[in-house]
C-alpha cells in the first residue's frame, strides 16, 4: 500500500506544515481512521486536501459523488459525512488488498449506508453506471487518468466538478524528460498530456490547486462528449 509520493508533496514544506498544524480536526470515527492510515503509511488524501474539501462541500452542497480509487474508504466516508444523510457515494476499487480494507471500514462506519462500493477496473465499470453525479473524485492509477476522464465526465452533471488528485508527482511533472527516471516516464507523459488536454478543452473550466501532490479541479460547463 506504500505510495512514495505521500512523502514528496508539491507545496513547500513550511506551508505544508502550517496547513497541517492548523487543520480542522475531523469528527470521530474519521479522525481515528485518518490517524491510523497515516501511521501505517496508507495512501489517503493529505489533511490540507481534507480541509479544502471540508470548506468546499459546505459551500457548494453537492449530494452525490463518484470516486475512482476507494483505498481504505477514508475519502468516501469523508464525502458522505460532509454531504449529510442525503448524500450518496459510488466508489470504484480494483486492488484486492484495498477492497478488503474498504469493505471492513464501510461495514463498520457507513452506518447510514450512503456508500456503494463497486469492485473491478474503473475503465470497465464506468460504462455500466447509469447515475449522474454532482462531483467526481479521481484518485487511482495516475497513468490511467487521461484514459478514464472522458468516461468520468460522461457521468458528471452539467455544472458538476471533477477533482483529480496527485497530478504533480512531487513537483517533478514539469522537469525535462531527460531528468525523469525511466520507470516514471509513462506516468509523467500521461499526466503532462492530462494537464495540457484539460486546460485546452472547450467546455471545461479548470484550475490547478497546489495542495498535497497537486489537485486538478475542473467544472463541466456543457453537455457534450469529451475526448482526450
HELIX and SHEET records of a PDB file:
HELIX    1   1 UNK A    4  UNK A    7  5                                   4    
HELIX    2   2 UNK A   13  UNK A   21  1                                   9    
HELIX    3   3 UNK A   30  UNK A   39  1                                  10    
HELIX    4   4 UNK A   47  UNK A   60  1                                  14    
HELIX    5   5 UNK A   74  UNK A   83  1                                  10    
HELIX    6   6 UNK A   96  UNK A  109  1                                  14    
HELIX    7   7 UNK A  122  UNK A  126  1                                   5    
HELIX    8   8 UNK A  142  UNK A  144  5                                   3    
HELIX    9   9 UNK A  145  UNK A  153  1                                   9    
HELIX   10  10 UNK A  169  UNK A  174  5                                   6    
HELIX   11  11 UNK A  177  UNK A  179  5                                   3    
HELIX   12  12 UNK A  182  UNK A  184  5                                   3    
HELIX   13  13 UNK A  185  UNK A  200  1                                  16    
SHEET    1   A 7 UNK A 115  UNK A 119  0                                        
SHEET    2   A 7 UNK A  88  UNK A  93  1                                        
SHEET    3   A 7 UNK A  64  UNK A  68  1                                        
SHEET    4   A 7 UNK A 133  UNK A 138  1                                        
SHEET    5   A 7 UNK A 156  UNK A 165  1                                        
SHEET    6   A 7 UNK A 215  UNK A 220 -1                                        
SHEET    7   A 7 UNK A 204  UNK A 209 -1                                        
END                                                                             
